[in-house]
Amino acid sequence: MRKVKIYITLKEGVLDPQGKAVQNSLHSLEYKNVNEVRVGKYMEVMLEDAENLEEQIDKMCDQLLANPVIEDYTYTIEEVV
């Protein structure tokens, strides 16, 4: 069994209105040194071992979990004992 930790973020140059709202809120709380906030998604997926595990993860991300037009993703794979 493998635990896949998937991190999805907006591509560089894509506007992030949610991140901007968080940044503005932090500024209103007097955290004036915050220059930029980018908001993303984090997911954990449990998968059975397979020969083509990384290929499956890439397909899941490209087809459903991320929008490849505006989002990038990275992931790590951990063995579950």
Sequence and secondary structure as in RCSB ss.txt:
>XXXX:A:sequence
MRKVKIYITLKEGVLDPQGKAVQNSLHSLEYKNVNEVRVGKYMEVMLEDAENLEEQIDKMCDQLLANPVIEDYTY
TIEEVV
>XXXX:A:secstr
 EEEEEEEEE TTS  HHHHHHHHHHHHTT TT       EEEEEEE   TTHHHHHHHHIIIIIS TTTEEEEE
EEEE  
